[in-house]
Amino acid sequence: AGGRMLLSLLLPITLVVMTTLGAYYPAVDVAAGERERRTVETTLSQPRKPLELVFAKLGTVVLAACLSLVLNLASMFLAARLIAPPEASGLLFTIEPGALVLLLMSGFGFAVLSSATLLAMAFRATSFREAQSTAGAVYGLGIVPALIAVVPGIELTPALALVPVANVAMVIKALFRGSLDAGSYALFAVSTVLLACLMVALCARSVGDPERWLKMAKTRRSNPTSPERRRP
């Protein structure tokens, strides 16, 4: 019981922070990084639809986010097994296969949403530095709902199941406390999918506007204060 209670407090924050952090740098790089590397024209010249380009970039970001999540969860469980003293054996925990499947499904859904959101912000930035700032602000603000969600006394409700970030934290919390119901999980899944689709649509709109991309690239090249202009 003590181990499951500990999981319900640690895993929501770990999932949100590590997944978003894993998506942060790849999202900025595959979007705004194109301007730094001067490969915008090459990308736009490919015989691919904007949505296909978005899915290619999104797949890279989601893979990095999921890898970050899995590695951090594995290291957390391994450290708990190896470092915990014998007197703390009551706090050691195991995860049933069903709970593990739901945990990974929830983590994957949040990885897609966070990756698409960060990618949409990075696509609309006018420079690499602006993309870092914007994505960093989204990352910082996104942690706040997760922190509120794990406060003792706050339980998963249909309304909270629709709140981004807070819902995935509440789902994980309810999962390990044995209070997760199918209706709330369905609301969480549907809202996450719909919001992720909206973010993907915003990304496709940005990619499908070549004039905007080329204008940003040309502005970057003509900027006398850019790092590339100052290189010998």
ROZA-433126 format. One record per residue (C-alpha): y, z, x; residue number from 1; residue in three letters. Coordinates in steps of 0.5 Angstrom, whole numbers, plus 2048, in hexadecimal, padded with zeros to 3 digits. Layout:
% ROZA-433126
[[Y; Z; X]; NUM; ALA];
...
END
This chain:
% ROZA-433126
[[800; 800; 800]; 1; ALA];
[[805; 802; 806]; 2; GLY];
[[803; 7FB; 809]; 3; GLY];
[[805; 7F7; 803]; 4; ARG];
[[80B; 7FB; 802]; 5; MET];
[[80D; 7F9; 809]; 6; LEU];
[[80C; 7F2; 808]; 7; LEU];
[[810; 7F2; 801]; 8; SER];
[[816; 7F4; 806]; 9; LEU];
[[815; 7F0; 80C]; 10; LEU];
[[812; 7E9; 80A]; 11; LEU];
[[818; 7E7; 805]; 12; PRO];
[[81D; 7E8; 80B]; 13; ILE];
[[818; 7E5; 810]; 14; THR];
[[817; 7DF; 80C]; 15; LEU];
[[81E; 7DD; 80A]; 16; VAL];
[[821; 7DF; 811]; 17; VAL];
[[81C; 7DB; 815]; 18; MET];
[[81B; 7D5; 810]; 19; THR];
[[822; 7D4; 810]; 20; THR];
[[823; 7D5; 817]; 21; LEU];
[[81E; 7D0; 819]; 22; GLY];
[[821; 7CB; 815]; 23; ALA];
[[828; 7CC; 817]; 24; TYR];
[[828; 7C8; 81E]; 25; TYR];
[[824; 7C3; 81C]; 26; PRO];
[[828; 7C1; 816]; 27; ALA];
[[82E; 7C1; 81A]; 28; VAL];
[[82B; 7BD; 81F]; 29; ASP];
[[828; 7B7; 81B]; 30; VAL];
[[82E; 7B7; 817]; 31; ALA];
[[835; 7B8; 81B]; 32; ALA];
[[831; 7B7; 821]; 33; GLY];
[[831; 7AF; 820]; 34; GLU];
[[838; 7AF; 821]; 35; ARG];
[[838; 7B3; 827]; 36; GLU];
[[832; 7AE; 82A]; 37; ARG];
[[836; 7A8; 827]; 38; ARG];
[[830; 7A5; 823]; 39; THR];
[[833; 7A5; 81C]; 40; VAL];
[[833; 79D; 81C]; 41; GLU];
[[82C; 79D; 81F]; 42; THR];
[[829; 7A2; 819]; 43; THR];
[[82D; 79E; 814]; 44; LEU];
[[82B; 797; 816]; 45; SER];
[[823; 799; 815]; 46; GLN];
[[820; 795; 80F]; 47; PRO];
[[820; 79C; 80B]; 48; ARG];
[[822; 79F; 805]; 49; LYS];
[[827; 7A5; 805]; 50; PRO];
[[822; 7A9; 802]; 51; LEU];
[[81D; 7A7; 807]; 52; GLU];
[[821; 7A9; 80D]; 53; LEU];
[[823; 7B0; 809]; 54; VAL];
[[81B; 7B1; 808]; 55; PHE];
[[81A; 7B0; 810]; 56; ALA];
[[81F; 7B4; 812]; 57; LYS];
[[81D; 7BA; 80D]; 58; LEU];
[[816; 7B9; 80F]; 59; GLY];
[[818; 7BB; 816]; 60; THR];
[[81D; 7C1; 814]; 61; VAL];
[[817; 7C4; 80F]; 62; VAL];
[[812; 7C3; 814]; 63; LEU];
[[816; 7C7; 819]; 64; ALA];
[[818; 7CC; 814]; 65; ALA];
[[811; 7CD; 812]; 66; CYS];
[[80E; 7CE; 819]; 67; LEU];
[[814; 7D3; 81A]; 68; SER];
[[811; 7D7; 814]; 69; LEU];
[[80A; 7D7; 816]; 70; VAL];
[[80B; 7D9; 81D]; 71; LEU];
[[80F; 7DF; 81B]; 72; ASN];
[[80B; 7E1; 816]; 73; LEU];
[[805; 7E0; 81B]; 74; ALA];
[[808; 7E4; 820]; 75; SER];
[[80A; 7EA; 81B]; 76; MET];
[[803; 7EB; 819]; 77; PHE];
[[800; 7EA; 820]; 78; LEU];
[[806; 7EF; 822]; 79; ALA];
[[804; 7F4; 81D]; 80; ALA];
[[7FD; 7F4; 81F]; 81; ARG];
[[7FE; 7F5; 826]; 82; LEU];
[[803; 7FA; 827]; 83; ILE];
[[802; 7FE; 821]; 84; ALA];
[[800; 805; 823]; 85; PRO];
[[7F9; 808; 820]; 86; PRO];
[[7FD; 80D; 81C]; 87; GLU];
[[801; 807; 818]; 88; ALA];
[[7FA; 804; 816]; 89; SER];
[[7FC; 805; 80F]; 90; GLY];
[[802; 801; 810]; 91; LEU];
[[7FE; 7FB; 812]; 92; LEU];
[[7FD; 7F5; 80D]; 93; PHE];
[[7F9; 7EF; 80B]; 94; THR];
[[7FA; 7EA; 807]; 95; ILE];
[[7F6; 7E7; 802]; 96; GLU];
[[7F4; 7DF; 802]; 97; PRO];
[[7F8; 7DF; 7FB]; 98; GLY];
[[7FE; 7E2; 7FD]; 99; ALA];
[[7FE; 7DE; 804]; 100; LEU];
[[7FE; 7D8; 800]; 101; VAL];
[[804; 7DA; 7FB]; 102; LEU];
[[808; 7DC; 801]; 103; LEU];
[[807; 7D6; 805]; 104; LEU];
[[808; 7D2; 7FF]; 105; MET];
[[80F; 7D6; 7FE]; 106; SER];
[[811; 7D5; 805]; 107; GLY];
[[80F; 7CE; 805]; 108; PHE];
[[814; 7CD; 7FF]; 109; GLY];
[[819; 7D1; 802]; 110; PHE];
[[819; 7CD; 808]; 111; ALA];
[[81A; 7C6; 804]; 112; VAL];
[[820; 7C9; 801]; 113; LEU];
[[823; 7CC; 807]; 114; SER];
[[822; 7C6; 80B]; 115; SER];
[[825; 7C2; 806]; 116; ALA];
[[82B; 7C6; 805]; 117; THR];
[[82C; 7C7; 80C]; 118; LEU];
[[82B; 7BF; 80D]; 119; LEU];
[[830; 7BE; 807]; 120; ALA];
[[835; 7C2; 80A]; 121; MET];
[[834; 7BF; 811]; 122; ALA];
[[835; 7B8; 80E]; 123; PHE];
[[83B; 7B9; 80B]; 124; ARG];
[[83E; 7BC; 811]; 125; ALA];
[[843; 7B8; 815]; 126; THR];
[[841; 7BA; 81C]; 127; SER];
[[83B; 7BE; 820]; 128; PHE];
[[83F; 7C4; 820]; 129; ARG];
[[841; 7C4; 819]; 130; GLU];
[[83A; 7C3; 817]; 131; ALA];
[[838; 7C9; 81B]; 132; GLN];
[[83E; 7CD; 818]; 133; SER];
[[83C; 7CB; 811]; 134; THR];
[[835; 7CC; 812]; 135; ALA];
[[836; 7D3; 815]; 136; GLY];
[[83A; 7D5; 80F]; 137; ALA];
[[834; 7D3; 80A]; 138; VAL];
[[82F; 7D6; 80E]; 139; TYR];
[[833; 7DD; 80F]; 140; GLY];
[[835; 7DD; 807]; 141; LEU];
[[82E; 7DB; 805]; 142; GLY];
[[82B; 7E2; 808]; 143; ILE];
[[82F; 7E6; 804]; 144; VAL];
[[82B; 7E5; 7FD]; 145; PRO];
[[825; 7E6; 801]; 146; ALA];
[[828; 7ED; 804]; 147; LEU];
[[82A; 7EF; 7FC]; 148; ILE];
[[823; 7ED; 7FA]; 149; ALA];
[[81F; 7F1; 7FE]; 150; VAL];
[[823; 7F7; 7FC]; 151; VAL];
[[81F; 7FD; 7F9]; 152; PRO];
[[81F; 7FD; 7F1]; 153; GLY];
[[821; 7F5; 7F0]; 154; ILE];
[[81B; 7F2; 7ED]; 155; GLU];
[[819; 7EA; 7EC]; 156; LEU];
[[81C; 7E8; 7E5]; 157; THR];
[[81C; 7E1; 7E2]; 158; PRO];
[[824; 7E1; 7E4]; 159; ALA];
[[823; 7E3; 7EB]; 160; LEU];
[[81D; 7DE; 7EB]; 161; ALA];
[[823; 7D8; 7EB]; 162; LEU];
[[827; 7DB; 7F0]; 163; VAL];
[[826; 7D7; 7F7]; 164; PRO];
[[824; 7DB; 7FD]; 165; VAL];
[[824; 7E1; 7F9]; 166; ALA];
[[81E; 7DF; 7F5]; 167; ASN];
[[819; 7DD; 7FB]; 168; VAL];
[[81B; 7E4; 7FD]; 169; ALA];
[[819; 7E7; 7F7]; 170; MET];
[[813; 7E3; 7F6]; 171; VAL];
[[810; 7E6; 7FC]; 172; ILE];
[[812; 7ED; 7FB]; 173; LYS];
[[80F; 7EC; 7F4]; 174; ALA];
[[809; 7E9; 7F7]; 175; LEU];
[[807; 7EF; 7FC]; 176; PHE];
[[809; 7F4; 7F7]; 177; ARG];
[[804; 7F1; 7F2]; 178; GLY];
[[809; 7F0; 7EC]; 179; SER];
[[80A; 7E8; 7ED]; 180; LEU];
[[809; 7E4; 7E6]; 181; ASP];
[[807; 7DD; 7E5]; 182; ALA];
[[80E; 7DC; 7E1]; 183; GLY];
[[813; 7DE; 7E6]; 184; SER];
[[80F; 7DA; 7EC]; 185; TYR];
[[80F; 7D4; 7E8]; 186; ALA];
[[817; 7D5; 7E7]; 187; LEU];
[[818; 7D6; 7EE]; 188; PHE];
[[814; 7D0; 7F0]; 189; ALA];
[[817; 7CB; 7EB]; 190; VAL];
[[81E; 7CE; 7ED]; 191; SER];
[[81C; 7CD; 7F4]; 192; THR];
[[81A; 7C6; 7F3]; 193; VAL];
[[820; 7C4; 7EF]; 194; LEU];
[[825; 7C6; 7F4]; 195; LEU];
[[821; 7C3; 7FA]; 196; ALA];
[[821; 7BC; 7F6]; 197; CYS];
[[829; 7BD; 7F5]; 198; LEU];
[[82A; 7BF; 7FC]; 199; MET];
[[826; 7B9; 7FE]; 200; VAL];
[[82A; 7B4; 7F9]; 201; ALA];
[[830; 7B7; 7FD]; 202; LEU];
[[82D; 7B5; 804]; 203; CYS];
[[82B; 7AE; 801]; 204; ALA];
[[832; 7AD; 7FF]; 205; ARG];
[[835; 7AE; 805]; 206; SER];
[[830; 7AA; 809]; 207; VAL];
[[831; 7A4; 804]; 208; GLY];
[[839; 7A4; 806]; 209; ASP];
[[839; 7A0; 80C]; 210; PRO];
[[841; 7A0; 80C]; 211; GLU];
[[841; 7A8; 80D]; 212; ARG];
[[83C; 7A8; 812]; 213; TRP];
[[83F; 7A2; 816]; 214; LEU];
[[846; 7A5; 815]; 215; LYS];
[[844; 7AC; 818]; 216; MET];
[[840; 7A9; 81E]; 217; ALA];
[[846; 7A5; 820]; 218; LYS];
[[84B; 7AB; 81F]; 219; THR];
[[846; 7AF; 823]; 220; ARG];
[[846; 7A9; 829]; 221; ARG];
[[84E; 7A9; 828]; 222; SER];
[[84F; 7B0; 829]; 223; ASN];
[[852; 7B1; 830]; 224; PRO];
[[850; 7B9; 830]; 225; THR];
[[849; 7B7; 82E]; 226; SER];
[[844; 7BA; 834]; 227; PRO];
[[841; 7B3; 835]; 228; GLU];
[[848; 7B0; 836]; 229; ARG];
[[849; 7B5; 83B]; 230; ARG];
[[843; 7B4; 83F]; 231; ARG];
[[844; 7B0; 846]; 232; PRO];
END
